[in-house]
Each structure stands twice: as structure tokens, then as C-alpha cells.
């Protein structure tokens, strides 16, 4: 005998109802979709790993790029190219993610506030943070360390200079000077000028020379390393008998205050300084100049390592938070 029409109708109707009203029959609509659904367990895990890796590396690579462009030679030699690259990094690394995230929010609306957008929002925010931190750190590293190094490297380096034979106008292009043996600081004629900070100066003189100086134009300088009332200059290298090197003062903002300190020394000690040049007193000029570059490179290395750790921490926190949400 054939199957009763009622018995045949039930499976067909049940299948139709399962497709039409899956929740009513206790079925999960995502389970019905089968293994092709992007929300199955295995597929979902794979997509999360990719998202986490991208969220970790994209902001960090943006930080490294901006930090490097602003810190090193391109910023000094080709500033227009450097700032063009920074502008492109801003557009690609910050503006595009912002636009993409806003567009996803508009398309998904309020019905799906987190699905497919959690990591997009995280990457957008951390890329913006990475750009700002890299720009500040790169500019600081460049202004305080790499730019002085490049400036000094492009100036002339003079050797075996007798301060009694030269005046400041003859060595205006000096980035570094190695003075003649017997040259030291005349701490007894040092002076300080107070303007928030204390700007200290001391003459650099070559002793035992048969020549008589026309003008005392070579001065060692330093900040907050004298009292301003008595000759007690104790700035970098002042008590090292082997120091005979001098690195040119690069900071133009400090020069007027050192000039005022020299004018006070002229009036106090009855000397003449027609065209004073200001230097940092060091043991070895090449090492002193190279120290700027070394510090700048070390700052860059530790900066990118520290930011990788920071980004790893932020990504781990985000992964923990997102894992508690339904739409991870």
C-alpha cells in the first residue's frame, strides 16, 4: 500500500517549515547554512587570528615608518619629500581606515553595531594614535639629536688650532675644533648670565704660546653649571686635562644669552671678545659629534621596540574585550 497522504505531507511540510521558520522549530539558521557559513567555529577562529595579527602589525608599521622618516637623513636633506611621505601615511594609515569604518557603520546601521566592525574600529583608533606618537617622537629625536649631528657633519673640522693666532671670524664655519696641545679652559675668567636658566661661559685659551691673542673669541658653554656670581665653571669636561676638543653650539635660541654672559665677562675681566664662538668642551671631537647620531639611533631602536610592546598590550586587551561580545 502507498504511504498515506497525511504521512507524506508531514515531512514535506516539516522541511518547508524548518526552512521558513528555523527558530520556531529550534534550529539555528547559521547551522542550516552548513560549513560554508563564515560564522562556523573553524572559519570564525581563522578570521579572528588574521584580524588580531593585522591589528597588531598595521599600527606598529605605521609608527615605524613615520618615526623613521622624521628622524633621519631624508628629513634633513629632502624635507619636502619627507613631509609628502608623512602626508601619504596620514591619508593611507589614518584617513582611509576612518572612512572605511564610517562606511561600514552606515551600511550595517544599528541592527549590527559590533559585527565585522570591532577590529576595524580598533585598528582605526590605534593607527591614529600611532601616527600622532610617531610624529611627536620623530620630531623630538630629529631636533635634539639627528639634526645637530647632520649640521655638525656638514661644517668644517679644524685641527691643531692655537687660540692666540685665530679670531672668531676666521673659523665661523667650524663644526668641530681640535685645539693645540696646552689648550684648556680659563675657569678663573668664567661668567654666568641668569635668564630662567643659568648660561655659563669660560674662555678657551692656549697656554704657553708665544703669540698674544687679539680677541678672546673661543668660549666653552653650558647650562646651569655655574653659580653666576663667582668664577666656578663646572660644565662638561671642565676638569679633564686631556680634553682639547670643542663642538660648535647648534642651538641658535641659546646664543644671545651666552653672548650676554660673554659681555659680562668682558666688563668684569677687562678683555675683548669681538666675535665670540660658542662650543661644548669635549675630549674627542669626532666622538662628541658621533654621540648625537648614536643617541638618535638608540632612541629610534628603543622607540620601535617600546611601541611594539604597547601595541601588543592594546591588542591583547582588545582581544579579551571582544571575546566577551556576541559578535566578535
Secondary structure, 3 states (H helix, E strand, C coil): CCCCHHHHHHHHHHHHHHHHCCCCCCCCHHHHHHHHCCCCHHHHHHHHHHHHHHHHHHHHHHHHHHHHHHHCHHHHHCHHHHHHHHHHHHHHHHHHHHHHHHHHHHHHCCCCCCCCCHHHHHHHHHHHHHHHHHHHHHHHHHHHHHHHHHHHHHCEEEEEECCCCCCHHHHCCEEEEEECCCEEEEEEEEEEEECCCEEEEEEEEECCCCCCCCCCCEEEEEECCCCCCCCCCCCCCCCCCCCCEEEECCCHHHHHHHHHHHHHHHHHHCCCCCCCEEEEEECCHHHHHHHHHHHHHHHHHHHHHHHHHHHHHHHHHHHHHHHCCCCC
